[in-house]
Structure formats: C-alpha cells, structure tokens
Amino acid sequence: MQLTEDRNTARSELTVVQDPVAAAVRIFAGGITMLNAAGDAVPGSTATGLTPRGIAQEHVDNRAGAAGVATVLSRRGCHKVANDGTITRADIGGLAYVVDDQTVANSDGAATRSALGKIIDVNADGVWVDIA
C-alpha cells in the first residue's frame, strides 16, 4: 500500500557486521571473510557458493568449536587486498574473485572462485575492492 503520510524510514551505514563462525575454522584479523551456504563466516578461499562479507576486524579461532560458538566482526567497504598478479588497471570496474583470505584474481578461475566485489583501483602493492 502506498504512503498516505510522511514516514520515518530506518537507515544504517552497516559497515561493520557480526556473524557466527563456521565450525573448525580460524579467521585472521585483516583477512577476507565470506559466508558459507549456512550463513556462517569462513575465511576467503578458492571455492564457489560463498557470499562476500568483508575484512575481519579480529582474530577468531573456532578450530575446536561448533558452528556459531564464536562470532566475528567484519568491515564492509573498500579495502586493499593482495593481487595474484592477474589484475591490471584494465580490470577497474570489473569483479575481483577470491583466491584465499588475502588475495584476489580477475577471473572466476574456470568457475572455481566466488566474487568478492568491484575493483575500484589497482596499485603496485594491491587491489582496492569494494565489498558491498
């Protein structure tokens, strides 16, 4: 139904998110975090079906725990990550794909990698990726 009066619409920048951590994983602060099919946080890796979440803001060791025993804070937004060597300035505007918890590539690796976000810039020491 359409509005018939002014509405106070909720808004959030939502740059920091908190997620349950998957069982038997360790997430390092500063590493790429992704969500698995169950919605649990995992470190970035070469795998399909993962949803980009952000950059871990803390170290979480859940190697001995069940899923959801621990949580991790991740920050969304534009972050500099390592380049596997395939990304050039010609890739700006395209997607970056996760190789591991700190590295991205310019392709899905023959359908073996999940997308992380949009390539914003490329420097000699890394790739700026917008994880939205």
C-alpha positions as CSV (number, residue, x, y, z in Angstrom):
1,M,0.0,0.0,0.0
2,Q,1.4,3.4,-0.9
3,L,2.1,6.1,1.7
4,T,-0.6,8.5,2.8
5,E,1.7,10.5,5.2
6,D,5.3,11.1,5.9
7,R,7.3,8.1,7.1
8,N,10.5,7.8,9.2
9,T,12.4,5.2,7.2
10,A,15.1,3.4,9.1
11,R,18.6,3.8,7.8
12,S,22.0,2.3,8.6
13,E,25.5,2.5,7.1
14,L,26.0,-1.1,8.2
15,T,29.7,-1.1,7.7
16,V,30.5,-3.5,10.5
17,V,28.7,-6.8,10.7
18,Q,28.8,-9.7,13.1
19,D,28.4,-13.2,12.0
20,P,28.6,-16.7,13.6
21,V,31.8,-18.5,12.6
22,A,31.7,-21.9,10.9
23,A,32.9,-25.0,12.8
24,A,36.5,-25.9,12.7
25,V,37.8,-22.6,11.1
26,R,40.3,-19.9,12.1
27,I,39.8,-16.4,10.8
28,F,42.7,-13.9,11.0
29,A,42.3,-10.2,11.6
30,G,42.7,-8.4,8.3
31,G,41.6,-11.4,6.3
32,I,38.8,-11.7,3.8
33,T,35.6,-13.1,5.3
34,M,32.9,-14.9,3.3
35,L,29.6,-16.6,4.3
36,N,29.1,-20.2,3.5
37,A,25.7,-21.7,2.4
38,A,24.6,-21.9,6.1
39,G,25.3,-18.2,6.6
40,D,28.4,-18.9,8.8
41,A,31.6,-16.9,8.4
42,V,34.6,-18.6,6.8
43,P,38.0,-17.3,5.7
44,G,38.2,-16.4,2.0
45,S,39.3,-19.3,-0.2
46,T,39.0,-20.7,-3.7
47,A,35.5,-22.1,-3.5
48,T,32.2,-21.4,-5.2
49,G,28.9,-20.5,-3.5
50,L,30.4,-18.1,-0.9
51,T,28.9,-14.7,-0.2
52,P,31.3,-11.8,0.4
53,R,31.1,-10.3,3.8
54,G,34.1,-8.0,4.5
55,I,37.5,-7.9,6.2
56,A,37.8,-9.5,9.6
57,Q,38.3,-6.9,12.4
58,E,39.6,-9.5,14.9
59,H,41.3,-12.9,15.1
60,V,38.8,-15.7,15.8
61,D,40.0,-19.3,16.4
62,N,37.0,-21.7,16.2
63,R,39.0,-24.8,15.1
64,A,37.8,-26.7,18.1
65,G,34.2,-25.3,18.2
66,A,30.9,-26.0,16.6
67,A,29.3,-23.6,14.1
68,G,28.0,-20.5,15.9
69,V,30.1,-20.9,19.1
70,A,32.2,-17.9,18.1
71,T,31.4,-14.8,16.2
72,V,33.5,-12.5,14.1
73,L,33.2,-8.7,13.2
74,S,33.8,-7.9,9.6
75,R,34.0,-4.5,8.0
76,R,32.4,-3.9,4.6
77,G,33.5,-1.1,2.2
78,C,36.6,-0.5,0.1
79,H,39.7,-2.4,1.2
80,K,43.2,-3.1,-0.3
81,V,43.9,-6.8,-0.8
82,A,46.7,-8.7,-2.5
83,N,46.8,-9.2,-6.2
84,D,47.5,-12.6,-7.6
85,G,49.2,-10.9,-10.5
86,T,46.3,-11.1,-12.9
87,I,44.6,-7.8,-12.1
88,T,45.6,-4.7,-14.1
89,R,44.2,-1.2,-14.5
90,A,42.2,-2.6,-17.4
91,D,40.2,-4.6,-14.8
92,I,38.9,-1.5,-12.9
93,G,35.1,-1.7,-12.7
94,G,35.1,-5.5,-13.1
95,L,34.8,-8.1,-10.4
96,A,37.6,-9.4,-8.1
97,Y,37.4,-13.1,-7.3
98,V,38.7,-14.7,-4.1
99,V,41.9,-16.8,-4.3
100,D,42.5,-17.0,-0.5
101,D,41.9,-14.9,2.6
102,Q,44.1,-12.1,1.4
103,T,44.3,-12.5,-2.4
104,V,42.1,-11.8,-5.4
105,A,42.2,-12.5,-9.1
106,N,40.4,-11.1,-12.2
107,S,38.6,-14.3,-13.1
108,D,36.5,-17.0,-11.5
109,G,39.2,-19.5,-12.2
110,A,37.1,-21.7,-14.6
111,A,34.1,-21.5,-12.2
112,T,36.1,-22.3,-9.0
113,R,36.1,-18.9,-7.2
114,S,33.5,-16.7,-5.7
115,A,33.3,-13.0,-6.4
116,L,34.4,-10.6,-3.6
117,G,33.4,-7.2,-5.1
118,K,34.1,-4.5,-7.6
119,I,37.6,-3.5,-8.5
120,I,38.0,0.2,-7.7
121,D,41.7,0.8,-8.2
122,V,45.0,-1.1,-8.7
123,N,48.3,-0.1,-7.2
124,A,51.8,-1.7,-7.3
125,D,51.1,-3.1,-3.8
126,G,47.5,-4.3,-4.1
127,V,43.9,-4.0,-5.4
128,W,41.2,-1.8,-3.9
129,V,38.0,-3.8,-3.8
130,D,34.6,-2.5,-2.8
131,I,33.0,-5.2,-0.7
132,A,29.4,-4.1,-0.6
